[in-house]
Amino acid sequence: MTPEERQLLERVATLTERNYKMLRRLHSSMVWGRVLQIAYWVIIIGLAFGAYYVIQPYISPLYTLLNKMSQIANLPSLPKL
């Protein structure tokens, strides 16, 4: 192997190592990004269900009142005079 070929081979090996390190960083960045995105949506959905659980005791009487009002509204009409 000539000195030029050896130098070229060492240069290629160095560039390959740098490329490998960059690819590993990109991959780990993608994995962490995906984990954080999943955690974000789990928190959003959890907060929505939690808010419903907290607000539900206040909504239940309103729902009952609306049902009673709809029953009153569906009374048969009075006979015409």
C-alpha positions in Angstrom: 0.0 0.0 0.0 1.4 3.3 -1.0 1.6 6.2 1.5 -1.0 8.1 -0.6 -3.5 5.2 -0.4 -2.8 4.8 3.3 -3.4 8.5 3.9 -6.6 8.4 1.9 -7.8 5.3 3.8 -7.1 7.0 7.2 -9.0 10.1 6.0 -12.0 7.9 5.0 -11.9 6.2 8.3 -11.9 9.5 10.2 -14.8 10.8 8.1 -16.7 7.6 8.7 -16.2 7.9 12.5 -17.5 11.5 12.4 -20.4 10.5 10.3 -21.3 7.7 12.7 -21.2 10.1 15.7 -23.4 12.6 13.9 -25.9 9.8 12.9 -26.0 8.5 16.5 -26.7 12.1 17.8 -29.5 12.5 15.2 -31.0 9.2 16.1 -31.0 9.9 19.8 -32.5 13.3 19.2 -35.3 11.7 17.1 -36.0 9.2 19.9 -36.1 11.8 22.6 -38.3 14.0 20.4 -40.7 11.2 19.9 -40.7 10.3 23.7 -41.4 14.0 24.6 -44.2 14.2 21.9 -45.9 11.1 23.3 -45.5 12.5 26.9 -47.0 15.8 25.7 -50.1 14.1 24.3 -50.5 11.8 27.3 -50.5 14.9 29.6 -53.0 16.8 27.4 -55.4 13.8 27.2 -54.9 13.2 31.0 -55.7 16.8 31.8 -58.8 16.6 29.7 -60.1 13.6 31.5 -59.0 15.0 34.8 -60.9 18.3 34.1 -64.0 16.3 33.2 -63.7 14.3 36.4 -63.4 17.5 38.4 -66.2 19.4 36.6 -68.6 16.4 36.3 -70.3 17.0 39.7 -71.2 20.5 38.5 -72.4 19.3 35.1 -74.6 16.4 36.4 -77.2 18.7 38.1 -77.4 20.9 35.0 -77.9 17.8 32.9 -80.7 16.6 35.2 -82.3 20.1 35.1 -82.2 20.1 31.3 -83.9 16.7 31.2 -86.6 17.8 33.5 -87.1 21.0 31.4 -87.4 18.9 28.2 -90.0 16.7 29.8 -92.0 19.8 30.8 -91.7 21.2 27.3 -93.2 18.0 25.8 -96.4 18.3 27.7 -99.5 17.9 25.5 -100.9 21.1 24.2 -103.9 22.6 25.9 -107.2 22.3 24.1 -108.2 25.2 21.9 -111.1 27.3 23.1 
